[in-house]
Amino acid sequence: MRVLPEDAERVLEQRAGGPVDLASPEAEPLMIAWLDEMFVIAPAGDERPPDDYRTPAVPDRDGDGEPDARILWVGAVERGRDMWLLFEVEPPEDLGSLHEAWFMNRICFEIEPEQENILRVRQGDRRVTIRSDMKNPWVSAAHPILPSSPPNPPAGP
């Protein structure tokens, strides 16, 4: 996922209540918690999930007796003025096809209410691009939404 480093830092500092160095090991659990809350996958269905839906935690991977977060953190890489957040998502067991699933991608909505997020879903040879915004946080390739902003009016004569 591509973000601006200053946006990620701003969000994490708001959540932590103080300065956060994105390069420090202390930033990793903050990043995982943020992604786990703001990037959610729900099983396919005709009805949009409620806004408070959270993907269930996954079984205990690390042997500590507790369910684990769905986000498997890989790391972050800065390229130019962008930062790529590298992570894997453990989908719900009853997910079905990715092209029928619901996605909520609210990354950076808390600091940029006009933010529009673009998600590219790929499963096998099929690829779909879907957009989400604050008005339409839940999106699905099977249930596309119309753009929330009206199209530009045609140019005058």
Buried (B, 14 or more C-beta within 10 A) or exposed (E): BEBEBEBBBBBBBEBEEEEBEBEEEEBEEBBBBBBBBBBBBBBBBEEBBEEEBEBEEBEEEEEEEEEBBBBBBEEBEEEEEEBEBEBEBBBBEEBEBBBBBBBBBBBBBBEBEEBBBEBEBEEEEEEBEBBBBBEBBBBBBBBEBEEEEEEEEEEEE
